[in-house]
Amino acid sequence: MGAWTTAQLREQGLGKDTIRRRVRAGKLFRVHRGIYTDEWSPLAVAKALVHGLSRIHFTGKTAQEIHLDRPLTFPLEAEGPRTLRGKNFRVSHSRLKATSLVKGLPVVQVLWAARKIARACGPLLEEFYRGEKGPGRLDRDRKRMGRTPRALKETIRRSAIGADSPPERKVSRALRAEGIFPVHNALVCGYRFDLLMGKLIVEIDGWTYHSHSIAFQADRSKQNAATAHGYTVLRFTADDVTHHLDQVILLIKATRDLLKGREPKLPTSATQPYWLWHLCV
């Protein structure tokens, strides 16, 4: 895909009438005044805008798509020194300096991009701030940003910041919807655990990683250490999360109540053998 300004096309010997004919024939596409591309797709238009406009950076929905390596969609959203609006894009005025280059496209950094789509930025935050170092990176970015908008603050609160895997995130989101806010990748007696809620630890085991002998040994050693230090450990498989998320959440909630000295009603997963209710058996 190529992108040109009117001046560049004229340098190639294309006059005004020739440019118009190529546009009518579908060989050139006019993106904005003085900016052309030879392909009409969100990615081609994005590259043409970068080529023809100075100091623009993609933000909001478009930034989320770029950061998550998803296909771009119209309308494109960008920030720049002046406001512009086209058929399939809009550029809002901004002097923001928190920008970076991702796969050749200038883009607003994650937390700043999230401000534009505060209620829909959960996947972006969870992916960018994943792993044991994720919460620390988020804290540093929030300090750089200064004031965090209320809507973004609420999305952060309900997102699984620091979680490593999709099943962990799924469990975390379900717990947060119930008003329970686990810590991810928590350090307990020298080991990292998936979710921590007070004295309750929850581990989510994927078949690929946890079937290896070293991981199998590590799982037992870390659980024994946590138990010896007074923690209760619940273990679930990825299949539990996929097919029986309701039972996972009910058992976590019941166990928390037990640890608080209450007498909760136990869910099916704790009162009947798994072969009587699990869909994977």
N, C-alpha and C positions, 0 to 999 in steps of 0.2 A: 504494500500500500504506500502511496506517495502523497505528499502534501506540498502545496505551493502558495505563495502570495501572487497577486496580480503582477507585481513587478518581476517576479521570477519567471512567470509564464511568458511575459513579454520579452525577457532576455533570451528565451528559447525560440523567439520568432513568432509567437502567437499573438495576433492582434485581437482587438475587442470583439470583432465579428466571429473570428475563429473560436474564441473562448465560448461565446454564446452558442455556437453550433454544437460544440462538444458537450456543453451542458444539456442542450435539448436532446442530443443523441444518447445521453446517459454515460458518456465517457469521462465527464468531469462532474463534480457535485459542488455546488456553492454552499459552504458551511456558514459563512458570515461575509460581510462586506470585505472584499479583498483577500479571502481565504478559500482555497479549493482543495478537494481530495479526489482521488480516482476510485474510491470505494465508499459506499454508504453503509457504515456499520458504527456502533457506538465507539469501538476502539479506534477506527480510522478517523472519526470526527474528533475524538479526544486528542489524537496525535496532531491533527490539523490545527486545533485550537492552540495547542502548545507551540506549534511551529509559527503560527501567525500572530499570537498575542504575547506580550511581554509580561513576565512575572505573575503568571496565574498558577494556582495550585488547586487540585481537585479536593473537594471536601464532602461532608455529609454522606449520603447514600453512595456516591461514586467513590469516595475515599474508602468506605467500608468494602466495596467490591474489589478495589485494588489491593488493599491490605490483606484480604482473605483470598486473593487470587481467584476471584469469581469472574464470570463474563460480565462486561459492562452493559448497562441498560440505559436507555433514554428515560427521562431527560438527564443529561450530565449536569453535575453541580460543581461549581468552582468558585474560588475567591481570587480577587485581583485588585489592582490599583483603581479600577473604575467599574461601574456597574454596566453589564451588557446582558441582553436577552436575545436568544435566537429561537428557532423553531424547536430545537431539541436540546437546548442547553441554557443555563443561566449562570452569570458570573456576578457575585455580590461584592461590594466594595469592602476591602479589608487590608490592613497593614500587618497582618499576622506573620511572625517570623518563625513559628514552630512548624517547620516544613522539612520534608525529606524527599528523596528520589527512590521510587519503587518500580523496578522493571522499566526504567526509562521514562516514567511518568512522574511529574512533580505532584506531591500529595501532602495534604495537611497531616501532621502527626496524629496518632490514634486518638488520644484523649480529646484533642481539639476538634477533630473530625466528629467525634461522638457527641459533642455539644449540639451539633446541627440535627442529629437524629436521636436525641436523648432517650426517647421511649422505645427505640428499635435497635439500639447499639449493643445489646447483650452479647450476641455472638462475636462481635468484634472485640469487646473487652475481654471475654473469656478466652479467646484464642491468643490475643496479644499478651495478656497478663497471665499466662498459664504457667504451671510449674512452681517449684519452691521459691524462685526469685521473682515471680509475678507480682505478689502483693507489695514487695519492696519497690519495684519499678513503678507501680501505680502510685504509691505514696510519694515518690519523688516527682512524678509528673503532676500530681495534684498540688504539690508545693510550688512547682514552677508556674502552674496555671493561676494560682491564687484562689479566687472564689470559685467554688464548684456550683454550677446552677442546680436548683432544687431537683428538677426532673432527672438530671444526670446522676445526682447523688443517690436518688431512689433506685435507679437502674443498677448502679454499682452495688448497692446494698442487696439487691435481689439476684445478682450474677455470681456464678461460681468462680470467683477470682482465685487463681492458684491451683485449680483442679487440673489434673493431667489428661484425663480420658473422657470421652463422651458419656460413658455410663456414670462416672463420678459426677459430672455436671448435671446429668439428668436427676440423680438422687438429690443433689444439692439444691437444685431449683425447686423440686417438690417439697423439700424440707423448708426452704425459705418461704414458700407460699403458705406454709403452716405456722410461720413465725419462729422457726428454728434456724439459727444461723451458724453453721459449722465452720470451723477453721480447716483449710486445706493444707496438705503437705506439712502437717504439724510435727514438730520435733519432740519425741517422747523417749526418754532414756537412750538417746543416741540414734534412734531410728526415725524415719519419716513414715507417717501414717496418712491415709487418704483423707479421712474426715475425723475431726475431734470435736466433741460436745461435752465439756466438763470432764467427767471421768469415763465417758463412753467413747470408744474408738470404733469406727466403721471402716472396713477394708472392702474394696471392690476388686475381685479377681477376674482378669481376662484370661481366656484359655491360652493364648499365644505366649504371653510373658510368664505367667505363673506356673506353666507346665514344665519349665526347665528345672533341672535338678538344683541348680544354685539358688534360683528364686524360690523353689519349694523349701529348701533349707532355711533361707532367710525369713520366709513367712512364719515358720515355726519358731525360730529363735526370737524374732521381734515380738511375736504374740506372747511367748512365755515371759519375756522381759517386762512387757507392759502389764501382764496379769500379776506378776510378782510385785509390781509397783502400785497395785491397787486399782488398775483400770479394767473395765469390762470391754471385751472385743467381740464385735459381730462381724462375720464374714459373709459376703454375698458374691455370687457369680454374675458375670455380664448377662447371662440368660435370666437370672432372677430379676434383674433390672429391666430387661427388655419385655419379659412376659408377665411379670408379677410385681410391678412397681408398687402397687397398692399394698401388697403384703410386706414389702421391704419397709415402706414408710410406717405402716402400722406396728411392725416389730420394733423399729427404732424408737418410736414414740412410747410403746409399752415398756421397753427396757429403760428408757429415761425415767419413766414414772416409778418403776421398781427401784431404781437407784435413789430415788427421792423418798422411798419408804411408803409409796402408795401401793394399791392393789388393783392394777388395771386389768381389763379383760384382754386376754391374750388372743392374737390373731390365729387363723387357721394354720399358718406356717409354723407356729410354735406348739400346736396341740394335736396335729395329725401328721403321720409319716409323709414324707415328700412325694412318694409314689402315688398317693391318693389325690394329690391336687396339682402337682407341677406339670405344666404343659410339655416340658422337654423329656418326660419319662414315658 
